[in-house]
Structures are given as structure tokens and as C-alpha cells.
Amino acid sequence: MNIPVNISHNAAAQRFEAFVNGQLCRTEYRRHGDTLALVHTEVPQAVEGRGIAAQLVHAALAYARAQSFTVQPVCSYVRAYMRRHPSE
């Protein structure tokens, strides 16, 4: 069951985040010049299975594309997402 979530870019914390039922869901990154390393994606177990991680990664990839950054998928979830969605 996918539910749309409100994702924000928390540049100070270097992450894309959403709060779902009071739980912090996030995709963290580290910027190295023109490369955005997506290092960790986490969705608490209480809100898993709702498509939240995919929406977070989609937002991070859209940001990287808009900034003309190269993406380094360090996070295993991000690597799998990019294989499933090569056009992003």
C-alpha cells in the first residue's frame, strides 16, 4: 500500500525526510563536489511497506538531477531502486 508523504529536504542534516505517524523516515546523503553519495535509507518498522523509502529516494534523485550532480548509490536500497527505475 503506497501512501503519499510530504518529503522535505533538510540540507543542514544532509537528508530527505518525512514524518509518518510521528516516525522519522529518511534518506541520508553526503555531498562531495558534484557527487551526491546516497548513504542510508531508513523507514521505521512501524511504517514499513507503504512505499515511503521509494518516495524518499525518488526525491533525492530528482534533487541530484536538478543540481546536475552525479549520484553514488552507497545504500543498498538506493542501488536496488536505481536498478528498478533506470530512467530516474
Backbone as JSON, one array per atom type, in Angstrom:
{
  "sequence": "MNIPVNISHNAAAQRFEAFVNGQLCRTEYRRHGDTLALVHTEVPQAVEGRGIAAQLVHAALAYARAQSFTVQPVCSYVRAYMRRHPSE",
  "N": [[0.85, -1.18, 0.0], [0.87, 2.0, -1.08], [1.36, 5.18, 0.2], [1.01, 8.64, -0.22], [3.52, 10.86, 0.9], [4.69, 13.75, 2.68], [7.58, 15.05, 1.76], [10.56, 16.53, 2.83], [13.5, 18.51, 2.24], [16.13, 18.43, 4.22], [18.67, 20.21, 4.42], [20.64, 20.96, 6.24], [20.94, 18.72, 7.85], [21.67, 16.98, 5.94], [19.83, 15.27, 4.49], [16.86, 13.74, 3.1], [13.61, 13.82, 4.24], [10.72, 12.54, 5.97], [7.9, 12.64, 8.05], [5.97, 10.17, 9.37], [3.15, 9.16, 10.94], [4.34, 10.18, 13.24], [6.87, 9.09, 13.09], [10.24, 9.28, 12.07], [11.33, 9.13, 8.81], [13.9, 8.55, 6.46], [16.33, 9.48, 3.93], [19.66, 9.61, 3.75], [22.44, 11.66, 2.8], [25.72, 12.44, 1.49], [27.6, 15.07, 0.32], [30.02, 15.44, -2.15], [31.75, 17.55, -3.77], [30.59, 17.62, -7.0], [29.2, 15.31, -6.66], [26.68, 13.32, -5.28], [26.46, 11.31, -2.68], [24.41, 8.79, -1.79], [23.78, 7.54, 1.17], [22.31, 6.17, 3.16], [19.16, 4.78, 3.84], [16.24, 4.83, 5.7], [13.35, 3.52, 7.13], [11.19, 3.37, 9.74], [10.14, 0.32, 11.29], [7.46, 0.29, 12.1], [6.12, 1.75, 10.16], [6.73, 0.63, 7.74], [6.52, -0.77, 4.37], [4.85, 0.85, 2.91], [5.66, 2.26, 0.73], [7.26, 4.38, 1.3], [10.08, 4.62, 1.46], [10.79, 4.43, -1.24], [9.67, 6.81, -2.21], [11.22, 8.69, -0.85], [13.79, 8.19, -1.91], [13.28, 8.72, -4.59], [12.8, 11.5, -4.43], [15.34, 12.37, -3.61], [16.89, 11.63, -5.85], [15.68, 13.2, -7.81], [16.38, 15.73, -6.89], [19.19, 15.57, -7.14], [19.4, 15.33, -9.93], [18.29, 17.8, -10.72], [20.25, 19.49, -9.78], [22.35, 18.79, -11.32], [24.07, 16.8, -10.34], [26.19, 13.96, -9.93], [25.21, 10.74, -9.0], [26.09, 8.66, -6.35], [25.37, 5.58, -5.41], [25.51, 4.45, -2.44], [24.0, 3.24, -0.45], [22.29, 0.17, -0.1], [19.55, -0.09, -0.62], [19.07, 2.13, -2.25], [20.66, 1.46, -4.46], [19.26, -0.82, -5.4], [16.79, 0.38, -5.98], [17.54, 2.12, -8.05], [18.27, 0.28, -10.0], [15.76, -0.84, -10.54], [14.44, 1.38, -11.51], [15.67, 2.69, -13.92], [15.47, 4.99, -15.49], [15.38, 7.14, -13.84]],
  "CA": [[0.0, 0.0, 0.0], [1.64, 3.23, -1.16], [0.67, 6.39, 0.65], [1.84, 9.82, -0.49], [4.03, 11.52, 2.1], [5.27, 15.07, 2.49], [9.03, 14.93, 1.91], [11.3, 17.8, 2.85], [14.96, 18.41, 2.13], [16.78, 19.01, 5.39], [20.04, 20.36, 3.96], [21.54, 21.04, 7.4], [21.17, 17.34, 8.31], [22.03, 16.21, 4.74], [18.9, 14.17, 4.28], [15.48, 13.94, 2.71], [12.91, 13.23, 5.37], [9.27, 12.61, 6.08], [7.39, 12.12, 9.31], [4.75, 9.39, 9.15], [2.68, 8.72, 12.26], [5.32, 10.6, 14.22], [8.12, 8.37, 12.88], [11.14, 9.89, 11.09], [11.78, 8.31, 7.7], [14.92, 9.41, 5.87], [17.42, 9.07, 3.06], [20.78, 10.49, 4.09], [23.44, 11.8, 1.75], [26.94, 13.22, 1.71], [27.96, 15.71, -0.94], [31.44, 15.54, -2.42], [31.81, 18.29, -5.03], [29.39, 17.43, -7.83], [28.68, 13.96, -6.44], [25.81, 13.13, -4.13], [26.51, 9.92, -2.22], [23.22, 8.43, -1.0], [24.46, 6.6, 2.06], [21.47, 5.4, 4.09], [17.7, 4.98, 3.8], [15.65, 4.14, 6.84], [11.93, 3.69, 7.43], [10.92, 2.55, 10.93], [9.32, -0.88, 11.06], [6.04, 0.59, 12.33], [5.51, 2.36, 8.97], [7.27, -0.03, 6.54], [5.59, -1.38, 3.43], [3.91, 1.86, 2.39], [6.28, 2.95, -0.39], [7.89, 5.62, 1.78], [11.5, 4.62, 1.07], [10.84, 4.74, -2.68], [9.39, 8.24, -2.39], [12.39, 9.42, -0.36], [14.86, 8.05, -2.89], [12.84, 9.46, -5.78], [13.03, 12.93, -4.15], [16.79, 12.6, -3.61], [17.36, 11.54, -7.22], [15.18, 14.39, -8.51], [17.23, 16.83, -6.44], [20.5, 15.39, -7.77], [19.23, 15.63, -11.34], [18.07, 19.25, -10.84], [21.53, 20.16, -9.48], [23.35, 18.18, -12.22], [25.0, 16.01, -9.56], [26.34, 12.54, -10.17], [24.75, 10.0, -7.82], [26.84, 7.47, -5.92], [24.43, 4.83, -4.57], [26.19, 3.67, -1.4], [22.94, 2.5, 0.24], [21.81, -0.98, -0.88], [18.19, 0.17, -1.09], [19.18, 3.07, -3.37], [21.17, 0.68, -5.61], [18.15, -1.63, -5.9], [15.81, 1.31, -6.56], [18.07, 2.62, -9.32], [18.18, -0.83, -10.96], [14.35, -0.99, -10.9], [13.97, 2.61, -12.15], [16.88, 3.23, -14.57], [15.24, 6.31, -16.11], [15.49, 8.18, -12.83]],
  "C": [[0.89, 1.24, 0.0], [0.79, 4.4, -0.69], [1.57, 7.58, 0.33], [2.25, 10.48, 0.83], [4.63, 12.87, 1.72], [6.76, 14.98, 2.8], [9.65, 16.3, 1.9], [12.79, 17.52, 2.76], [15.54, 19.15, 3.32], [18.27, 19.09, 5.06], [21.02, 20.38, 5.13], [21.9, 19.64, 7.91], [21.6, 16.43, 7.16], [21.12, 14.99, 4.56], [17.57, 14.67, 3.71], [14.67, 13.18, 3.75], [11.41, 13.41, 5.27], [8.91, 12.06, 7.46], [6.05, 11.45, 9.03], [4.35, 8.8, 10.49], [3.71, 9.03, 13.34], [6.69, 9.95, 14.09], [8.95, 9.08, 11.81], [11.59, 8.85, 10.08], [12.79, 9.16, 6.94], [15.81, 8.68, 4.86], [18.53, 10.09, 3.29], [21.78, 10.52, 2.95], [24.67, 12.55, 2.26], [27.32, 13.79, 0.35], [29.48, 15.85, -1.02], [31.58, 16.23, -3.77], [30.51, 18.16, -5.79], [28.82, 16.03, -7.72], [27.85, 13.93, -5.17], [25.83, 11.65, -3.79], [25.29, 9.67, -1.34], [23.63, 7.26, -0.13], [23.55, 5.74, 2.94], [20.01, 5.77, 3.88], [17.11, 4.17, 4.94], [14.18, 4.53, 7.01], [11.65, 2.8, 8.64], [9.93, 1.42, 10.63], [7.83, -0.59, 11.2], [5.34, 1.17, 11.1], [6.08, 1.79, 7.67], [6.15, -0.51, 5.63], [4.58, -0.43, 2.84], [4.5, 2.66, 1.23], [7.01, 4.22, 0.01], [9.35, 5.7, 1.34], [11.64, 4.99, -0.41], [10.6, 6.22, -2.93], [10.56, 9.1, -1.92], [13.52, 9.38, -1.39], [14.51, 8.79, -4.17], [13.11, 10.96, -5.59], [14.53, 13.24, -4.18], [17.35, 12.56, -5.03], [16.9, 12.74, -8.05], [16.01, 15.62, -8.15], [18.6, 16.75, -7.13], [20.44, 15.75, -9.25], [19.09, 17.14, -11.55], [19.36, 20.03, -10.61], [22.66, 19.69, -10.4], [24.45, 17.45, -11.46], [25.06, 14.58, -10.09], [25.92, 11.85, -8.88], [25.66, 8.8, -7.58], [25.93, 6.7, -4.96], [25.14, 3.91, -3.58], [25.19, 2.74, -0.7], [22.42, 1.36, -0.65], [20.39, -0.76, -1.4], [18.22, 1.1, -2.3], [19.67, 2.33, -4.62], [20.04, -0.14, -6.23], [17.1, -0.76, -6.58], [16.27, 1.78, -7.94], [18.07, 1.53, -10.39], [16.74, -0.99, -11.45], [13.82, 0.2, -11.68], [15.15, 3.3, -12.85], [16.68, 4.61, -15.2], [15.32, 7.44, -15.13], [16.94, 8.43, -12.61]]
}
